[in-house]
Amino acid sequence: MKNETVVELIKDLTAKLSAVAEEFNGRVAKAAEPVPAGNEPNDAALVEHANAVLEQRRLRRKFLPGELFHEPAWDMLLALFASRDDRMPMNIKALVSMSDAPVTTSQRWIEHLHKLKLIDRVTDPTDRRRVEISLSYTGDQQMKAYLRALLRG
């Protein structure tokens, strides 16, 4: 009986994760519509905007209950994009801290983001316990498209 309940919970979670991914991909496709040349914000402006969005997300938790804003995958994608100018991937521990979610929840989202090919995971060759995370090329391009669409208003 318990195994059936766990299986049902896993199926439900998988369906929900797929729905979130589908919604995200739809929004990215819409945001990627061509824009006249010269109106495009540069990468520095996009990183600055990603940092502003992250700060706004943190600020609202000071005034309202945090459970209203539980989107760990989105927080992680924003953090990875905002850190891209550092040219340093984040380790899992740092990325989990950016998501403001339990470690196990964050790790499941990291796995899902990897399956969606939005992030890359690389095991540190000097310390195999350490896994570094960065946006994949696809993830970077989709985040740029989304942030450009936000800036276009």
DSSP file (Angstrom, degrees, kcal/mol; ACC not computed):
  #  RESIDUE AA STRUCTURE BP1 BP2  ACC     N-H-->O    O-->H-N    N-H-->O    O-->H-N    TCO  KAPPA ALPHA  PHI   PSI    X-CA   Y-CA   Z-CA
    1    1 A M     >        0   0    0      0, 0.0     4,-1.7     0, 0.0     5,-0.1   0.000 360.0 360.0 360.0 -44.4    0.0    0.0    0.0
    2    2 A K  H  >  +     0   0    0      1,-0.2     4,-2.3     2,-0.2     5,-0.2   0.895 360.0  53.9 -65.5 -39.3    2.8    2.4    0.9
    3    3 A N  H  > S+     0   0    0      1,-0.2     4,-2.5     2,-0.2    -1,-0.2   0.885 106.9  52.1 -62.0 -38.3    4.7    1.7   -2.3
    4    4 A E  H  > S+     0   0    0      2,-0.2     4,-2.3     1,-0.2    -1,-0.2   0.896 109.1  50.1 -64.1 -39.4    1.6    2.5   -4.3
    5    5 A T  H  X S+     0   0    0     -4,-1.7     4,-2.4     2,-0.2    -2,-0.2   0.910 111.5  48.0 -64.8 -43.1    1.3    5.8   -2.5
    6    6 A V  H  X S+     0   0    0     -4,-2.3     4,-2.6     2,-0.2    -2,-0.2   0.917 111.3  50.6 -64.0 -43.2    4.9    6.7   -3.2
    7    7 A V  H  X S+     0   0    0     -4,-2.5     4,-2.5     1,-0.2    -2,-0.2   0.918 110.9  48.8 -61.3 -43.3    4.5    5.7   -6.9
    8    8 A E  H  X S+     0   0    0     -4,-2.3     4,-2.4     2,-0.2    -1,-0.2   0.899 110.9  50.4 -63.8 -40.7    1.4    7.9   -7.2
    9    9 A L  H  X S+     0   0    0     -4,-2.4     4,-2.7     2,-0.2    -2,-0.2   0.904 111.1  49.0 -63.4 -41.2    3.3   10.9   -5.5
   10   10 A I  H  X S+     0   0    0     -4,-2.6     4,-2.6     2,-0.2    -2,-0.2   0.920 111.5  48.9 -64.9 -43.4    6.2   10.5   -7.9
   11   11 A K  H  X S+     0   0    0     -4,-2.5     4,-2.3     2,-0.2    -2,-0.2   0.907 112.3  49.0 -61.8 -41.4    3.8   10.4  -10.9
   12   12 A D  H  X S+     0   0    0     -4,-2.4     4,-2.3     2,-0.2    -2,-0.2   0.925 112.2  47.5 -64.3 -44.9    2.1   13.5   -9.6
   13   13 A L  H  X S+     0   0    0     -4,-2.7     4,-2.8     1,-0.2     5,-0.2   0.909 111.2  51.5 -62.9 -42.0    5.3   15.3   -9.1
   14   14 A T  H  X S+     0   0    0     -4,-2.6     4,-2.3     1,-0.2    -1,-0.2   0.909 109.9  49.2 -61.4 -42.6    6.6   14.3  -12.5
   15   15 A A  H  X S+     0   0    0     -4,-2.3     4,-2.1     2,-0.2    -1,-0.2   0.913 112.4  47.9 -63.7 -41.8    3.4   15.6  -14.1
   16   16 A K  H  X S+     0   0    0     -4,-2.3     4,-2.3     2,-0.2    -2,-0.2   0.911 111.1  50.2 -66.4 -42.0    3.7   18.9  -12.3
   17   17 A L  H  X S+     0   0    0     -4,-2.8     4,-2.5     1,-0.2    -1,-0.2   0.901 110.6  50.4 -62.6 -40.5    7.3   19.3  -13.2
   18   18 A S  H  X S+     0   0    0     -4,-2.3     4,-2.6    -5,-0.2    -1,-0.2   0.891 109.2  51.1 -64.4 -39.5    6.5   18.6  -16.9
   19   19 A A  H  X S+     0   0    0     -4,-2.1     4,-2.3     2,-0.2    -2,-0.2   0.907 110.9  48.4 -64.7 -41.2    3.7   21.2  -16.8
   20   20 A V  H  X S+     0   0    0     -4,-2.3     4,-2.6     2,-0.2    -2,-0.2   0.928 112.7  48.3 -63.4 -45.0    6.0   23.8  -15.3
   21   21 A A  H  X S+     0   0    0     -4,-2.5     4,-2.7     1,-0.2    -2,-0.2   0.906 111.2  50.2 -62.7 -41.8    8.7   23.0  -17.9
   22   22 A E  H  X S+     0   0    0     -4,-2.6     4,-2.2     2,-0.2    -1,-0.2   0.914 111.4  48.2 -63.2 -43.4    6.1   23.2  -20.7
   23   23 A E  H  X S+     0   0    0     -4,-2.3     4,-2.2     2,-0.2    -2,-0.2   0.920 112.4  49.2 -62.3 -44.6    4.8   26.6  -19.5
   24   24 A F  H  X S+     0   0    0     -4,-2.6     4,-2.5     1,-0.2    -2,-0.2   0.931 111.1  49.0 -61.4 -47.1    8.4   27.9  -19.2
   25   25 A N  H  X S+     0   0    0     -4,-2.7     4,-2.4     1,-0.2    -1,-0.2   0.876 110.2  52.1 -62.5 -37.6    9.3   26.8  -22.7
   26   26 A G  H  X S+     0   0    0     -4,-2.2     4,-2.0     2,-0.2    -1,-0.2   0.909 111.0  46.8 -64.1 -42.1    6.1   28.4  -24.1
   27   27 A R  H  X S+     0   0    0     -4,-2.2     4,-2.4     2,-0.2    -2,-0.2   0.892 111.7  50.8 -66.9 -39.0    7.0   31.7  -22.5
   28   28 A V  H  X S+     0   0    0     -4,-2.5     4,-1.5     2,-0.2    -2,-0.2   0.920 108.9  51.2 -64.5 -43.2   10.6   31.5  -23.7
   29   29 A A  H  < S+     0   0    0     -4,-2.4     3,-0.2     1,-0.2    -1,-0.2   0.910 112.3  46.7 -60.8 -41.2    9.4   30.8  -27.3
   30   30 A K  H >< S+     0   0    0     -4,-2.0     3,-1.1     1,-0.2    -1,-0.2   0.889 112.1  50.5 -66.9 -38.6    7.1   33.8  -27.1
   31   31 A A  H 3< S+     0   0    0     -4,-2.4    -1,-0.2     1,-0.2    -2,-0.2   0.721  98.7  68.2 -71.8 -20.5    9.8   36.0  -25.6
   32   32 A A  T 3<  +     0   0    0     -4,-1.5    -1,-0.2    -3,-0.2    -2,-0.2   0.338  68.1 131.9 -84.4   8.5   12.3   35.0  -28.4
   33   33 A E  S <  S-     0   0    0     -3,-1.1    -3,-0.0     1,-0.1    -4,-0.0  -0.320  70.1 -90.6 -59.9 142.8   10.3   36.8  -31.1
   34   34 A P        -     0   0    0      0, 0.0    -1,-0.1     0, 0.0    -2,-0.0  -0.173  40.8-159.6 -60.0 146.8   12.6   39.0  -33.2
   35   35 A V        -     0   0    0     -3,-0.1     5,-0.1     0, 0.0     3,-0.1  -0.958  31.7 -92.8-125.1 143.4   13.3   42.6  -32.2
   36   36 A P    >   -     0   0    0      0, 0.0     3,-1.6     0, 0.0     4,-0.2  -0.266  53.0 -98.2 -55.3 140.5   14.5   45.3  -34.5
   37   37 A A  T 3  S+     0   0    0      1,-0.2     0, 0.0     2,-0.1     0, 0.0  -0.228 107.7  35.3 -58.9 148.5   18.3   45.7  -34.4
   38   38 A G  T 3  S+     0   0    0     -3,-0.1    -1,-0.2     2,-0.0     0, 0.0   0.164 100.4  79.6  92.5 -18.4   19.7   48.4  -32.1
   39   39 A N    <   +     0   0    0     -3,-1.6    -2,-0.1     2,-0.1    -1,-0.0   0.427  65.9 111.3 -97.7  -0.5   16.9   47.9  -29.5
   40   40 A E        -     0   0    0     -4,-0.2     2,-0.2    -5,-0.1    -2,-0.0  -0.577  67.4-130.1 -78.5 129.2   18.6   44.9  -27.9
   41   41 A P        -     0   0    0      0, 0.0    -2,-0.1     0, 0.0    -1,-0.1  -0.522  29.1-116.7 -71.2 147.0   20.0   45.3  -24.4
   42   42 A N     >  -     0   0    0     -2,-0.2     4,-1.8     1,-0.1     3,-0.3  -0.257  30.0 -96.8 -78.7 172.8   23.5   44.0  -24.1
   43   43 A D  H  > S+     0   0    0      1,-0.2     4,-2.5     2,-0.2     5,-0.2   0.859 123.3  56.5 -60.0 -37.4   24.6   41.1  -21.9
   44   44 A A  H  > S+     0   0    0      1,-0.2     4,-2.4     2,-0.2    -1,-0.2   0.900 107.1  49.0 -62.6 -40.1   25.6   43.4  -19.0
   45   45 A A  H  > S+     0   0    0     -3,-0.3     4,-2.2     2,-0.2    -1,-0.2   0.875 110.8  51.2 -66.0 -36.7   22.1   45.0  -19.0
   46   46 A L  H  X S+     0   0    0     -4,-1.8     4,-2.5     2,-0.2    -2,-0.2   0.908 110.8  47.5 -67.4 -41.4   20.6   41.5  -18.9
   47   47 A V  H  X S+     0   0    0     -4,-2.5     4,-2.5     2,-0.2    -2,-0.2   0.917 111.6  51.4 -64.2 -43.0   22.7   40.4  -16.0
   48   48 A E  H  X S+     0   0    0     -4,-2.4     4,-2.0     1,-0.2    -2,-0.2   0.906 111.3  47.5 -60.1 -41.5   21.9   43.7  -14.2
   49   49 A H  H  X S+     0   0    0     -4,-2.2     4,-2.6     2,-0.2    -2,-0.2   0.893 109.1  53.2 -68.0 -39.5   18.2   43.0  -14.7
   50   50 A A  H  X S+     0   0    0     -4,-2.5     4,-2.4     1,-0.2    -2,-0.2   0.910 109.6  49.4 -61.0 -41.7   18.5   39.4  -13.5
   51   51 A N  H  X S+     0   0    0     -4,-2.5     4,-2.4     2,-0.2    -1,-0.2   0.893 110.2  50.9 -63.5 -39.3   20.1   40.7  -10.3
   52   52 A A  H  X S+     0   0    0     -4,-2.0     4,-2.5     2,-0.2    -2,-0.2   0.906 109.8  49.5 -64.6 -41.4   17.3   43.2   -9.9
   53   53 A V  H  X S+     0   0    0     -4,-2.6     4,-2.3     2,-0.2    -2,-0.2   0.920 110.9  50.2 -63.9 -42.9   14.7   40.5  -10.4
   54   54 A L  H  X S+     0   0    0     -4,-2.4     4,-2.2     1,-0.2    -2,-0.2   0.921 111.1  48.9 -59.7 -43.9   16.5   38.3   -7.8
   55   55 A E  H  X S+     0   0    0     -4,-2.4     4,-2.6     1,-0.2    -2,-0.2   0.904 110.3  50.6 -64.2 -41.2   16.6   41.2   -5.3
   56   56 A Q  H  X S+     0   0    0     -4,-2.5     4,-1.9     1,-0.2    -1,-0.2   0.896 109.3  51.9 -62.0 -39.9   12.9   41.9   -5.9
   57   57 A R  H  X S+     0   0    0     -4,-2.3     4,-0.7     1,-0.2    -2,-0.2   0.899 112.4  45.1 -64.7 -40.8   12.1   38.2   -5.2
   58   58 A R  H >X S+     0   0    0     -4,-2.2     3,-0.7     1,-0.2     4,-0.5   0.897 109.9  56.0 -67.9 -40.1   14.1   38.3   -1.9
   59   59 A L  H >X S+     0   0    0     -4,-2.6     3,-1.6     1,-0.2     4,-0.5   0.885  99.7  57.4 -62.3 -40.8   12.5   41.6   -0.9
   60   60 A R  H >X S+     0   0    0     -4,-1.9     4,-2.0     1,-0.3     3,-1.0   0.804  97.6  63.2 -64.1 -26.3    8.9   40.4   -1.1
   61   61 A R  H << S+     0   0    0     -4,-0.7    -1,-0.3    -3,-0.7     5,-0.2   0.700  94.6  62.4 -69.5 -18.3    9.8   37.6    1.4
   62   62 A K  H << S+     0   0    0     -3,-1.6    -1,-0.2    -4,-0.5    -2,-0.2   0.739 115.7  29.5 -75.1 -21.9   10.5   40.3    4.0
   63   63 A F  H << S+     0   0    0     -3,-1.0    -2,-0.2    -4,-0.5    -1,-0.1   0.665 123.2  37.5-111.5 -23.4    6.9   41.4    3.8
   64   64 A L  S  < S-     0   0    0     -4,-2.0    -1,-0.1     1,-0.0     5,-0.1  -0.892  97.5 -77.5-131.3 158.1    4.9   38.4    2.9
   65   65 A P    >   -     0   0    0      0, 0.0     3,-1.7     0, 0.0     4,-0.2  -0.315  38.1-133.4 -58.7 133.9    5.0   34.7    3.8
   66   66 A G  G >  S+     0   0    0      1,-0.3     3,-2.0    -5,-0.2    -5,-0.1   0.776  98.7  70.8 -59.9 -30.5    7.8   32.9    1.8
   67   67 A E  G >  S+     0   0    0      1,-0.3     3,-0.7     2,-0.1    -1,-0.3   0.672  86.4  68.2 -66.7 -12.8    5.6   30.0    0.8
   68   68 A L  G <  S+     0   0    0     -3,-1.7    -1,-0.3     1,-0.2    -2,-0.2   0.698 105.6  40.8 -72.6 -18.0    3.7   32.3   -1.5
   69   69 A F  G <  S+     0   0    0     -3,-2.0     2,-1.3    -4,-0.2    -1,-0.2  -0.142  72.7 149.2-124.9  37.2    6.7   32.6   -3.7
   70   70 A H    <   +     0   0    0     -3,-0.7    30,-0.1     1,-0.1    -3,-0.1  -0.603  15.0 132.9 -82.8  93.0    8.1   29.0   -3.8
   71   71 A E     >  +     0   0    0     -2,-1.3     4,-2.3    28,-0.2     3,-0.2  -0.581  18.3 166.9-135.9  70.4    9.8   28.7   -7.2
   72   72 A P  H  > S+     0   0    0      0, 0.0     4,-2.4     0, 0.0     5,-0.2   0.863  75.3  54.1 -60.5 -37.3   13.2   27.2   -6.5
   73   73 A A  H  > S+     0   0    0      1,-0.2     4,-2.5     2,-0.2     5,-0.2   0.921 110.4  47.0 -62.9 -42.4   13.9   26.3  -10.2
   74   74 A W  H  > S+     0   0    0     -3,-0.2     4,-2.5     2,-0.2     5,-0.2   0.915 111.1  51.0 -66.0 -42.8   13.3   29.9  -11.3
   75   75 A D  H  X S+     0   0    0     -4,-2.3     4,-2.4     1,-0.2    -1,-0.2   0.903 111.5  48.9 -60.1 -40.4   15.5   31.3   -8.4
   76   76 A M  H  X S+     0   0    0     -4,-2.4     4,-2.7    -5,-0.2     5,-0.2   0.918 110.3  49.7 -67.3 -43.1   18.3   28.9   -9.5
   77   77 A L  H  X S+     0   0    0     -4,-2.5     4,-2.3     2,-0.2    -2,-0.2   0.922 112.8  47.5 -61.7 -43.3   18.1   29.9  -13.1
   78   78 A L  H  X S+     0   0    0     -4,-2.5     4,-3.0     2,-0.2    -1,-0.2   0.925 112.5  49.2 -62.3 -44.3   18.2   33.6  -12.3
   79   79 A A  H  X S+     0   0    0     -4,-2.4     4,-1.7    -5,-0.2    -2,-0.2   0.909 111.6  48.8 -63.4 -42.2   21.1   33.1   -9.9
   80   80 A L  H  < S+     0   0    0     -4,-2.7     4,-0.3     2,-0.2    55,-0.2   0.904 113.9  46.2 -64.8 -40.2   23.0   31.1  -12.5
   81   81 A F  H >< S+     0   0    0     -4,-2.3     3,-1.3    -5,-0.2     4,-0.3   0.930 111.8  50.9 -67.1 -43.7   22.4   33.8  -15.1
   82   82 A A  H 3< S+     0   0    0     -4,-3.0     3,-0.5     1,-0.3    -1,-0.2   0.809 111.3  48.9 -64.1 -29.1   23.3   36.6  -12.8
   83   83 A S  T ><>S+     0   0    0     -4,-1.7     3,-1.5    -5,-0.2     5,-0.7   0.457  82.4  97.4 -88.9  -0.2   26.6   34.8  -11.9
   84   84 A R  G X 5S+     0   0    0     -3,-1.3     3,-1.3    -4,-0.3    -1,-0.2   0.796  75.4  60.4 -63.0 -29.2   27.5   34.2  -15.5
   85   85 A D  G 3 5S+     0   0    0     -3,-0.5    -1,-0.3    -4,-0.3    -2,-0.1   0.741  94.3  64.0 -71.0 -20.6   29.8   37.3  -15.7
   86   86 A D  G < 5S-     0   0    0     -3,-1.5    -1,-0.3     2,-0.2    -2,-0.2   0.662  98.1-143.1 -72.3 -14.6   31.9   35.8  -12.9
   87   87 A R  T < 5 +     0   0    0     -3,-1.3    -3,-0.1    -4,-0.4    -2,-0.1   0.724  63.3 116.7  57.5  22.9   32.7   33.0  -15.4
   88   88 A M      < -     0   0    0     -5,-0.7    -1,-0.2     0, 0.0    -2,-0.2  -0.981  63.9-131.7-122.6 127.5   32.6   30.6  -12.4
   89   89 A P        -     0   0    0      0, 0.0     2,-0.3     0, 0.0    45,-0.2  -0.350  26.7-117.2 -68.9 159.2   30.1   27.8  -12.1
   90   90 A M  E     -A  133   0A   0     43,-2.6    43,-4.4     2,-0.0     2,-0.2  -0.732  20.2-126.7 -94.7 145.8   28.2   27.5   -8.8
   91   91 A N  E  >  -A  132   0A   0     -2,-0.3     4,-2.3    41,-0.3     5,-0.2  -0.492  31.8-104.3 -82.7 166.4   28.6   24.4   -6.7
   92   92 A I  H  > S+     0   0    0     39,-1.3     4,-3.0     1,-0.2     5,-0.2   0.892 119.2  55.9 -59.5 -41.3   25.4   22.7   -5.6
   93   93 A K  H  > S+     0   0    0      1,-0.2     4,-1.8     2,-0.2    -1,-0.2   0.918 110.1  44.7 -59.3 -45.0   25.5   24.0   -2.1
   94   94 A A  H  > S+     0   0    0      2,-0.2     4,-1.1     1,-0.2    -1,-0.2   0.903 114.6  49.2 -65.3 -41.2   25.7   27.6   -3.3
   95   95 A L  H  X S+     0   0    0     -4,-2.3     4,-0.8     1,-0.2     3,-0.4   0.901 108.7  52.4 -67.0 -40.5   22.9   27.0   -5.8
   96   96 A V  H >X>S+     0   0    0     -4,-3.0     3,-0.9     1,-0.2     5,-0.7   0.892 105.6  55.5 -61.5 -39.5   20.7   25.4   -3.2
   97   97 A S  H 3<5S+     0   0    0     -4,-1.8     3,-0.4     1,-0.2    -1,-0.2   0.800 103.9  55.2 -64.9 -27.1   21.1   28.4   -0.9
   98   98 A M  H 3<5S+     0   0    0     -4,-1.1    -1,-0.2    -3,-0.4    -2,-0.2   0.723 100.9  59.5 -75.4 -21.2   19.9   30.6   -3.8
   99   99 A S  H <<5S-     0   0    0     -3,-0.9   -28,-0.2    -4,-0.8    -1,-0.2   0.667  90.7-143.0 -85.6 -15.8   16.6   28.7   -4.1
  100  100 A D  T  <5 +     0   0    0     -4,-0.7    -3,-0.1    -3,-0.4    -2,-0.1   0.891  63.8 112.7  54.4  41.0   15.4   29.2   -0.6
  101  101 A A  S   <S-     0   0    0     -5,-0.7    -1,-0.2   -29,-0.1    -2,-0.1  -0.910  79.1 -76.9-135.6 161.6   14.0   25.6   -0.6
  102  102 A P     >  -     0   0    0      0, 0.0     4,-2.7     0, 0.0     5,-0.2  -0.238  45.9-113.6 -57.5 151.6   15.0   22.4    1.2
  103  103 A V  H  > S+     0   0    0      1,-0.2     4,-2.7     2,-0.2     5,-0.2   0.903 115.3  50.1 -56.2 -46.3   18.1   20.7   -0.1
  104  104 A T  H  > S+     0   0    0      2,-0.2     4,-1.9     1,-0.2    -1,-0.2   0.895 111.5  48.3 -64.0 -39.4   16.2   17.6   -1.4
  105  105 A T  H  > S+     0   0    0      2,-0.2     4,-2.1     1,-0.2    -1,-0.2   0.932 113.0  48.3 -63.4 -46.2   13.7   19.8   -3.2
  106  106 A S  H  X S+     0   0    0     -4,-2.7     4,-2.6     1,-0.2    -2,-0.2   0.899 109.5  52.4 -62.1 -41.4   16.4   21.9   -4.8
  107  107 A Q  H  X S+     0   0    0     -4,-2.7     4,-2.3    -5,-0.2    -1,-0.2   0.878 107.7  51.6 -65.1 -36.7   18.4   18.8   -5.8
  108  108 A R  H  X S+     0   0    0     -4,-1.9     4,-2.2     2,-0.2    -1,-0.2   0.907 111.3  48.1 -64.3 -40.3   15.3   17.4   -7.5
  109  109 A W  H  X S+     0   0    0     -4,-2.1     4,-3.1     2,-0.2     5,-0.2   0.884 108.8  53.3 -67.6 -37.8   14.9   20.7   -9.4
  110  110 A I  H  X S+     0   0    0     -4,-2.6     4,-2.1     2,-0.2    -2,-0.2   0.933 109.9  48.6 -60.5 -44.8   18.6   20.6  -10.4
  111  111 A E  H  X S+     0   0    0     -4,-2.3     4,-2.2     1,-0.2    -2,-0.2   0.914 113.2  47.3 -60.2 -43.2   18.1   17.1  -11.8
  112  112 A H  H  X S+     0   0    0     -4,-2.2     4,-2.0     2,-0.2    -2,-0.2   0.908 110.0  51.4 -67.7 -41.8   15.0   18.3  -13.7
  113  113 A L  H  <>S+     0   0    0     -4,-3.1     5,-2.6     1,-0.2     6,-0.9   0.867 110.4  50.9 -62.1 -35.4   16.7   21.4  -15.1
  114  114 A H  H ><5S+     0   0    0     -4,-2.1     3,-1.5    -5,-0.2    -2,-0.2   0.913 108.0  51.2 -67.7 -42.4   19.5   19.2  -16.3
  115  115 A K  H 3<5S+     0   0    0     -4,-2.2    -2,-0.2     1,-0.3    -1,-0.2   0.844 108.0  52.9 -62.5 -33.0   17.1   16.8  -18.0
  116  116 A L  T 3<5S-     0   0    0     -4,-2.0    -1,-0.3    -5,-0.1    -2,-0.2   0.482 114.4-122.5 -79.3  -2.1   15.6   19.9  -19.7
  117  117 A K  T < 5S+     0   0    0     -3,-1.5    22,-0.5    -5,-0.2    21,-0.3   0.793  79.3 121.3  64.3  30.8   19.1   20.8  -20.9
  118  118 A L  S   <S+     0   0    0     -5,-2.6    18,-2.0    20,-0.2     2,-0.3   0.673  73.0  32.7 -92.8 -21.3   18.9   24.2  -19.2
  119  119 A I  E     -B  135   0A   0     -6,-0.9     2,-0.4    16,-0.3    16,-0.3  -0.921  69.8-138.6-132.3 159.0   21.9   23.6  -17.0
  120  120 A D  E     -B  134   0A   0     14,-3.3    14,-1.9    -2,-0.3     2,-0.4  -0.921  12.8-156.1-113.3 143.5   25.2   21.7  -17.2
  121  121 A R  E     -B  133   0A   0     -2,-0.4     2,-0.4    12,-0.2    12,-0.2  -0.981  11.7-178.8-120.1 131.5   26.7   19.7  -14.3
  122  122 A V  E     -B  132   0A   0     10,-2.6    10,-3.4    -2,-0.4     2,-0.4  -0.994  23.7-133.0-132.8 127.6   30.4   18.9  -14.1
  123  123 A T  E     -B  131   0A   0     -2,-0.4     8,-0.2     8,-0.2     5,-0.1  -0.650  31.5-114.0 -77.8 130.3   32.1   16.9  -11.3
  124  124 A D        -     0   0    0      6,-3.0     3,-0.3     3,-0.5     6,-0.2  -0.491  20.0-147.2 -64.4 122.1   35.1   18.7  -10.0
  125  125 A P  S    S+     0   0    0      0, 0.0     3,-0.3     0, 0.0    -1,-0.2   0.774  96.6  47.7 -67.0 -24.5   38.1   16.5  -11.0
  126  126 A T  S    S+     0   0    0      1,-0.3     2,-0.3     4,-0.0    -2,-0.1   0.746 126.3  25.7 -87.0 -24.4   40.1   17.4   -7.8
  127  127 A D    >   -     0   0    0     -3,-0.3     3,-2.4     3,-0.2    -3,-0.5  -0.791  67.7-168.8-140.2  94.0   37.2   16.8   -5.4
  128  128 A R  T 3  S+     0   0    0     -2,-0.3    -1,-0.1     1,-0.3    -2,-0.0   0.608  84.7  66.3 -63.9 -12.0   34.7   14.3   -6.9
  129  129 A R  T 3  S+     0   0    0     -6,-0.1     2,-0.5     2,-0.0    -1,-0.3   0.693  88.8  81.3 -78.4 -17.9   32.2   15.1   -4.1
  130  130 A R    <   -     0   0    0     -3,-2.4    -6,-3.0    -6,-0.2     2,-0.5  -0.774  61.3-169.9 -96.0 126.7   31.8   18.6   -5.6
  131  131 A V  E     - B   0 123A   0     -2,-0.5   -39,-1.3    -8,-0.2     2,-0.4  -0.969  10.3-149.5-117.3 127.9   29.5   19.2   -8.6
  132  132 A E  E     -AB  91 122A   0    -10,-3.4   -10,-2.6    -2,-0.5     2,-0.4  -0.798   9.8-158.4-100.5 139.4   29.6   22.5  -10.4
  133  133 A I  E     +AB  90 121A   0    -43,-4.4   -43,-2.6    -2,-0.4     2,-0.3  -0.925  17.9 160.3-119.1 138.4   26.5   23.8  -12.1
  134  134 A S  E     - B   0 120A   0    -14,-1.9   -14,-3.3    -2,-0.4     2,-0.2  -0.965  46.5 -87.3-145.8 162.5   26.3   26.4  -14.9
  135  135 A L  E     - B   0 119A   0     -2,-0.3   -16,-0.3   -16,-0.3   -17,-0.1  -0.491  44.1-128.5 -66.7 139.5   23.7   27.4  -17.4
  136  136 A S     >  -     0   0    0    -18,-2.0     4,-2.9    -2,-0.2     5,-0.2  -0.300  30.6 -99.2 -74.9 172.3   23.9   25.4  -20.6
  137  137 A Y  H  > S+     0   0    0      2,-0.2     4,-2.5     1,-0.2     5,-0.2   0.932 128.1  48.1 -58.5 -44.6   24.1   27.2  -23.9
  138  138 A T  H  > S+     0   0    0    -21,-0.3     4,-2.6     2,-0.2     5,-0.2   0.932 112.1  48.4 -61.8 -46.7   20.4   26.5  -24.3
  139  139 A G  H  > S+     0   0    0    -22,-0.5     4,-2.4     1,-0.2    -2,-0.2   0.907 111.8  49.8 -60.5 -42.4   19.6   27.8  -20.8
  140  140 A D  H  X S+     0   0    0     -4,-2.9     4,-2.4     1,-0.2    -1,-0.2   0.925 112.2  47.1 -62.1 -45.7   21.7   30.9  -21.3
  141  141 A Q  H  X S+     0   0    0     -4,-2.5     4,-2.3    -5,-0.2    -2,-0.2   0.893 113.4  48.2 -65.4 -39.6   20.0   31.7  -24.7
  142  142 A Q  H  X S+     0   0    0     -4,-2.6     4,-2.3     2,-0.2    -1,-0.2   0.890 111.8  49.1 -69.8 -38.1   16.5   31.1  -23.2
  143  143 A M  H  X S+     0   0    0     -4,-2.4     4,-2.9    -5,-0.2     5,-0.2   0.908 111.0  50.8 -66.2 -40.5   17.2   33.3  -20.2
  144  144 A K  H  X S+     0   0    0     -4,-2.4     4,-2.6     2,-0.2     5,-0.2   0.933 110.8  49.0 -60.3 -45.3   18.6   36.1  -22.4
  145  145 A A  H  X S+     0   0    0     -4,-2.3     4,-2.0     2,-0.2    -2,-0.2   0.919 113.4  46.4 -61.9 -43.5   15.4   35.9  -24.6
  146  146 A Y  H  X S+     0   0    0     -4,-2.3     4,-2.0     2,-0.2    -2,-0.2   0.940 113.5  47.4 -64.6 -47.5   13.2   36.1  -21.5
  147  147 A L  H  X S+     0   0    0     -4,-2.9     4,-2.2     1,-0.2    -2,-0.2   0.861 110.3  53.2 -66.0 -34.7   15.1   38.9  -19.9
  148  148 A R  H  X S+     0   0    0     -4,-2.6     4,-2.0    -5,-0.2    -1,-0.2   0.922 108.1  51.1 -61.7 -43.1   15.1   40.9  -23.2
  149  149 A A  H  X S+     0   0    0     -4,-2.0     4,-1.0    -5,-0.2    -2,-0.2   0.885 109.0  51.0 -62.9 -37.6   11.4   40.5  -23.3
  150  150 A L  H  < S+     0   0    0     -4,-2.0     3,-0.4     1,-0.2    -1,-0.2   0.923 110.8  48.1 -63.5 -43.5   11.0   41.8  -19.8
  151  151 A L  H  < S+     0   0    0     -4,-2.2    -2,-0.2     1,-0.2    -1,-0.2   0.806 106.0  57.4 -69.0 -28.9   13.1   44.8  -20.6
  152  152 A R  H  <        0   0    0     -4,-2.0    -1,-0.2    -5,-0.2    -2,-0.2   0.779 360.0 360.0 -69.7 -24.9   11.1   45.5  -23.8
  153  153 A G     <        0   0    0     -4,-1.0    -3,-0.1    -3,-0.4    -2,-0.1   0.466 360.0 360.0  74.8 360.0    8.1   45.6  -21.5
